[in-house]
């Protein structure tokens, strides 16, 4: 068959599986994203093998489509998060983001060193435990309809901070693999550039849009506001990679800037069909990238269990301590919301495997940790938000 025919058939199978998995998850009172990730696991090499590793490797058409899907997802999340929202939770988001990096980095590097790895090597492994997957958490928060809640804004703000710190850490530990020492000034320059990019786009862009956005309607095309903002989304997604940040950070900032326009509601409605089509591919690919064959023995399962425990406990503790002033319930929600590693952990694991820093078992452990932490978080968040809502609606009992 012609390659395009093969690709279309694969996309058809993936999309139908995502729809069925999402619907089944909703019937079980779980967020649809859980069903989509599980559908990817079933279609992938671990079970049916319908999605081969080569078909979702980096740079393939399916991989690129999945990346566009998560970029649009973060754009839509930014569209529901104004600058004023983030300013209101800035202090908490900073505390959660910093503690949410330090705690897992220390715990994971200690664990990896205990496995017999050198400290420089151990810190590379720990880098895969650091960054929260903004894409997965954002989708869950969006499905639950809680993006306007204070806890949700803190989680999203902290995820941006997480990404900046994670990229800096990755740069440090990667440099240490070659000669064990790091040149400080280039790293400080990278860090300053990343922070400056977020500040200039987030603050400057939002202020510019707030002063006037009528020019979005100037072209004759009635869809010009959507077309222009999508172009801005893609442009900033690319530009963020030039500052050593994930593309989704630029997309999120583009959404934040667009949130300041008077066309905000129209843009949200117009992007919904695009999200319904593209974002499921990202979560199916995320699930398909895990190969359970490397975890079939007791040693592999024990390593996975320990890695998952570290991934969950470290983020919950870091997020809880950073948001403790909100109250124990809200702080715990923030901590749980920071747990998913998703695509970030997978990318770092893939880099380690490609460079020979990770063997196939440790690679599978890190990927499995990333996937399982992403699967475990959505139902936990859904239950916690429902419980919090039920407690708030319950009438006070008479003494």
C-alpha positions in Angstrom: 0.0 0.0 0.0 1.0 3.6 -0.5 2.5 5.1 2.7 -0.3 7.7 3.0 -2.8 4.9 3.0 -0.9 3.2 5.8 -0.9 6.4 7.8 -4.5 7.1 7.3 -5.5 3.6 8.4 -3.3 3.9 11.5 -4.8 7.3 12.4 -8.3 5.9 11.9 -7.6 3.0 14.3 -6.0 5.3 16.8 -8.8 7.8 16.7 -11.6 5.2 17.0 -9.7 3.5 19.9 -9.4 6.9 21.6 -13.1 7.6 21.3 -14.0 4.1 22.6 -11.5 4.3 25.4 -12.6 7.8 26.4 -16.3 6.8 26.4 -15.6 3.8 28.5 -13.6 5.9 31.0 -16.5 8.4 31.3 -18.9 5.5 31.9 -16.6 4.5 34.8 -16.7 8.1 36.1 -13.0 8.6 35.0 -11.7 11.4 32.9 -11.6 10.5 29.2 -7.8 11.1 29.1 -7.4 7.9 31.1 -9.2 5.8 28.5 -7.2 7.4 25.7 -3.9 6.6 27.3 -5.0 3.0 28.1 -6.2 2.7 24.5 -2.6 3.6 23.4 -1.2 0.9 25.7 -3.5 -1.7 24.2 -2.7 -0.7 20.6 1.0 -0.5 21.3 3.8 -3.1 21.4 2.8 -4.2 24.9 -0.5 -5.8 23.9 -1.8 -5.9 20.3 1.2 -4.4 18.5 -1.0 -2.5 16.0 1.1 0.6 16.7 4.7 -0.2 16.1 7.5 1.8 17.7 8.7 2.9 14.3 5.4 4.5 13.4 5.4 6.8 16.5 9.2 7.5 16.6 10.3 11.1 16.9 9.8 13.0 13.6 7.2 10.6 12.1 3.9 12.0 10.8 2.0 10.4 13.7 4.4 11.9 16.3 4.2 15.3 14.7 0.4 15.2 14.6 0.4 14.2 18.3 2.7 17.2 19.1 0.4 19.6 17.3 -2.5 18.2 19.4 -0.8 18.9 22.7 0.3 22.4 21.4 -3.3 23.2 20.7 -4.4 21.8 24.0 -2.1 24.1 25.9 -3.2 27.0 23.7 -6.8 26.4 24.7 -5.8 26.1 28.4 -3.9 29.4 28.2 -7.0 30.9 26.6 -8.9 30.2 29.8 -6.0 31.6 32.0 -5.6 35.3 32.0 -2.6 37.2 33.3 -4.6 38.4 36.2 -5.4 34.8 37.2 -1.7 33.9 37.3 -0.8 37.1 39.1 -3.3 36.2 41.8 -1.5 32.9 42.5 2.0 33.8 41.5 3.6 33.4 44.9 2.0 30.0 45.5 2.9 28.8 41.9 6.5 29.8 42.4 6.8 27.9 45.7 5.0 24.9 44.3 7.2 24.9 41.2 10.5 25.2 43.0 9.7 22.6 45.7 8.2 20.4 43.1 11.6 20.3 41.3 13.9 20.0 44.3 12.0 17.2 46.1 11.8 14.7 43.2 15.3 15.5 42.0 16.9 14.8 45.4 14.8 11.6 46.0 15.2 10.2 42.5 19.0 10.9 42.3 19.5 9.2 45.7 17.4 6.2 44.5 19.4 5.9 41.2 22.7 6.1 43.1 21.5 3.3 45.3 21.1 1.2 42.2 24.9 1.5 41.6 25.0 4.5 39.2 27.5 7.3 39.5 26.2 10.5 40.9 26.4 12.3 37.5 24.5 9.5 35.9 22.0 9.3 38.8 21.2 13.0 38.3 20.4 12.4 34.7 17.9 9.8 35.7 16.5 12.2 38.3 15.9 14.8 35.6 13.2 12.6 34.2 11.3 12.8 37.5 11.3 16.6 37.7 9.0 18.2 35.1 5.2 18.0 35.5 3.3 17.1 32.3 1.3 20.3 31.7 -0.6 18.6 28.8 -2.1 15.8 30.8 -3.0 17.8 33.9 -4.4 20.6 31.8 -6.7 18.2 29.9 -8.0 16.8 33.2 -8.6 20.2 34.7 -10.4 21.2 31.5 -12.6 18.1 31.5 -13.5 18.7 35.1 -14.5 22.3 34.4 -12.2 23.7 37.1 -9.7 25.8 35.2 -11.1 28.8 36.9 -10.4 27.4 40.4 -7.4 28.8 42.4 -5.9 25.3 42.7 -6.0 24.8 38.9 -4.3 28.2 38.2 -1.6 27.4 40.7 -0.9 24.0 39.1 -0.7 25.5 35.6 1.5 28.3 36.8 3.8 25.9 38.7 4.0 23.7 35.6 5.5 26.6 33.6 8.0 27.2 36.4 8.7 23.5 36.5 9.5 23.4 32.8 12.0 26.3 33.1 13.8 24.6 36.0 13.6 21.2 34.4 15.3 22.4 31.2 18.1 24.1 33.2 18.6 20.9 35.3 18.7 18.8 32.1 21.3 21.1 30.7 23.4 20.7 33.8 23.3 17.0 34.2 23.8 16.4 30.4 26.9 18.5 30.5 28.1 16.6 33.5 28.0 13.2 31.6 30.9 14.2 29.4 33.4 15.6 31.9 31.8 15.9 35.3 31.9 19.7 35.4 29.6 22.5 34.2 30.3 25.9 32.8 28.2 28.2 34.9 27.8 31.3 32.7 26.3 29.6 29.7 23.7 27.9 31.9 22.9 31.1 33.7 22.5 32.7 30.3 20.1 29.9 29.2 18.1 30.3 32.4 17.9 34.1 32.1 16.8 33.8 28.5 14.0 31.3 29.4 12.7 33.5 32.2 12.9 36.6 30.0 11.0 34.9 27.2 8.2 33.9 29.5 8.1 37.4 31.1 8.2 39.4 27.9 5.6 37.3 26.1 3.3 36.8 29.1 3.4 40.3 30.4 4.2 42.4 27.2 1.9 40.4 25.0 -1.0 40.5 27.4 -0.7 44.2 27.9 -0.6 44.8 24.2 -3.8 42.8 23.6 -5.5 44.4 26.5 -5.1 47.8 24.9 -6.9 46.8 21.8 -7.6 43.7 19.7 -9.8 45.1 17.0 -7.1 44.5 14.4 -7.8 40.7 14.7 -11.1 41.4 12.8 -9.4 43.7 10.1 -8.9 40.9 7.4 -11.9 40.1 5.2 -11.9 36.4 6.3 -14.5 36.0 9.1 -12.3 33.4 10.7 -9.4 35.9 10.9 -9.3 36.1 14.8 -8.9 32.3 14.9 -6.4 32.1 12.0 -4.2 34.9 13.4 -4.1 33.5 17.0 -3.4 30.0 15.7 -0.4 31.5 13.7 0.7 33.2 16.9 0.4 29.9 18.8 2.6 28.0 16.3 5.1 30.9 16.1 5.5 31.1 19.9 5.6 27.3 20.2 8.6 27.4 17.9 10.2 30.4 19.5 10.0 28.8 23.0 12.2 26.0 21.7 14.8 28.5 20.8 15.0 29.4 24.5 15.4 25.8 25.5 11.8 25.5 26.6 9.1 23.0 25.6 7.0 24.1 22.7 3.9 23.7 24.8 5.1 26.6 27.0 5.0 29.0 24.0 1.5 27.7 23.1 0.3 28.3 26.6 1.6 31.8 26.6 -0.1 32.4 23.2 -3.3 31.4 24.7 -2.8 33.7 27.7 -2.1 36.6 25.3 -5.3 35.7 23.3 -7.3 35.5 26.6 -6.9 39.3 26.9 -8.8 39.9 23.6 -12.5 40.7 23.4 -12.8 37.8 21.0 -11.8 35.3 23.8 -15.2 33.5 23.9 -15.3 33.2 20.1 -11.8 31.8 20.0 -12.6 29.2 22.7 -15.7 28.0 20.7 -13.7 27.9 17.4 -10.9 25.8 18.8 -13.1 23.2 20.4 -13.5 21.1 17.2 -9.8 21.2 16.5 -9.1 19.9 20.1 -11.7 17.1 19.7 -9.9 15.9 16.6 -6.2 16.4 17.5 -5.6 16.0 21.2 -6.6 12.3 21.4 -3.7 11.4 19.2 -1.2 12.8 21.7 -2.6 10.7 24.6 -2.8 7.5 22.5 0.8 7.9 21.4 1.8 8.5 25.0 0.3 5.2 26.0 1.7 3.3 23.0 5.2 4.3 23.8 5.5 2.0 26.8 6.7 -1.6 26.3 5.7 -3.8 29.3 7.9 -6.6 28.0 10.9 -5.1 29.8 9.1 -5.2 33.1 7.9 -8.8 33.0 10.3 -10.0 35.8 10.3 -9.3 39.5 13.3 -7.1 39.4 11.8 -4.8 36.8 8.5 -4.6 38.6 10.2 -3.8 41.9 12.2 -1.0 40.2 9.0 0.3 38.6 7.1 0.3 41.9 9.9 2.2 43.6 10.2 4.7 40.8 6.4 5.3 40.8 6.4 5.7 44.6 9.1 8.3 44.4 7.4 10.1 41.5 4.1 10.4 43.4 5.4 11.1 46.9 8.0 13.7 45.9 5.6 15.8 43.8 2.7 15.5 46.3 5.0 16.6 49.2 6.6 19.4 47.2 3.2 20.7 46.0 1.6 20.3 49.4 4.4 22.2 51.2 4.4 25.0 48.5 0.6 25.5 48.8 0.1 24.7 52.5 -1.1 28.2 53.2 -4.3 27.5 51.1 -5.4 24.8 53.6 -4.6 21.1 53.7 -7.3 20.1 51.2 -6.4 22.6 48.5 -2.7 22.0 49.1 -3.2 18.3 48.6 -5.1 18.9 45.4 -2.2 21.0 44.1 0.3 18.3 45.1 -1.6 15.6 43.3 -2.1 17.8 40.2 1.7 18.1 39.9 2.2 14.3 39.7 1.9 13.5 36.0 5.2 13.2 34.1 3.9 12.2 30.7 5.7 13.3 27.7 8.5 15.1 29.5 9.8 12.0 31.3 9.4 10.0 28.1 11.5 12.5 26.1 14.3 12.5 28.7 14.2 8.7 28.9 14.5 8.5 25.1 17.4 10.8 25.1 19.1 8.6 27.7 18.5 5.5 25.7 19.8 7.1 22.5 23.0 8.3 24.1 23.6 5.0 26.0 23.1 6.5 29.5 20.1 4.2 30.1 19.8 0.5 29.5 16.5 -0.9 28.2 15.3 -1.9 31.6 15.8 1.5 33.2 14.4 3.2 30.2 11.2 1.1 30.5 11.0 1.9 34.2 11.1 5.6 33.5 8.6 5.4 30.7 6.4 3.2 32.8 6.6 5.6 35.7 5.7 8.5 33.4 2.7 6.6 31.9 1.4 5.3 35.2 1.7 8.6 37.0 -0.3 10.1 34.2 -2.9 7.4 34.4 -3.2 7.6 38.2 -3.6 11.3 38.5 -6.8 12.1 36.6 -9.1 9.8 38.6 -7.5 11.0 41.9 -7.9 14.7 40.9 -11.5 14.1 39.8 -12.4 12.4 43.1 -10.7 15.2 45.1 -12.4 18.0 43.3 -15.8 16.2 43.6 -15.3 15.6 47.3 -14.3 19.3 47.8 -17.3 20.4 45.9 -19.6 18.1 47.9 -18.2 19.3 51.2 -18.7 23.0 50.2 -22.3 22.3 49.1 -23.2 20.3 52.2 -25.3 22.4 54.6 -23.8 23.0 58.0 -25.4 20.8 60.7 -27.0 22.3 63.7 -25.1 21.7 67.0 
